[in-house]
Amino acid sequence: MATQPPLIEARLVAMQLEARDIVSFVLAPANLHADAPLPDFTPGSHIDVHLGNGQTRSYSLSNVDASANRYRLTVQRDPNSRGGSAWLHETLRVGEVVKIGAPRNNFVLDDSAPHSVFIAGGIGITPFMPMMARLNRLGRAWHLHYCVRTPERAAFGDEIEMLAAAGEGRVSHHYDEVPGGAMLDLRATIAALPARAHVYCCGPSGMLQAFRAAAEAIEPARVHFEYFSSNVEAAADGGFVVRLARSGQEFRVETGQTILGALREHGIEADSSCEEGVCGACETRVISGVPDHRDSILGARERAANKTMMICCSGCKSDCLVLDL
Ligand code: FES
């Protein structure tokens, strides 16, 4: 498992309504004069926010300026919220301090590509804001397809237009719930990619599935995606043994349990955040055994290699799993 740096205390210094049900939260060091600056981050990064209700949730950084000693999280209030977006929208207020993790990046921009195409579904726009700004600084071309149901649900309208005007950017809006509107044709978009262009998608899981199917036609190295939620069931068949190589502990994962849940039951702390296989916080090195991968992060090659797994949602196809814990 990746070693986690110590948590950072950050103060909410601003909130801004960006669109219907979407608010940006700007975090700064808790004590601007005494605390170290916030760690730098690369476009596509996210941070874990330790919510006051005991939960941890991951949010992409939507800053266009990565060196401003601020983190901007842009969060959509989810009517089915398990506590994350509801807590941020309704409880956290300017001036209050939250604990956050250092930025991690599972959605890295390949800024050497001559052209980049971004496909954002709803709040999936957030990681693309720093990516577009970065490509502007490098003078590289990009094209954003921004898919939302209606215009009032589109965040960052002016900011995106300014980014496009400041560089080699182009923006296409796709509204599927307005008269005459239509969903983006993913297959046609991918078929029309400029030569050597890289394509990125972040949005709801249904959109990601369609994107991945459409993108099978091009080289995997040019295809990048990030889920912000999963519709894949966690493996909960149990019936296998987990051995922890470092501590020597061994226990059985029972039916209905995840590996993370079984660890907790045995009093073993493990890093986690989303608990649905989309953030990477619980990634753990596999020493032996065959994981049953259920995450949305590892690619086909990484899955086949079985060198790491997400223990919050993935199970085991063999009788025993030895983990680097
Ligand atoms: S906790 Fe997010 S992938 Fe496991």
Residues whose N, C-alpha, C, O or C-beta is under 5 A from the ligand:
A	BS01	FES	S272 S273 C274 E275 E276 G277 V278 C279 G280 A281 C282 M310 C312
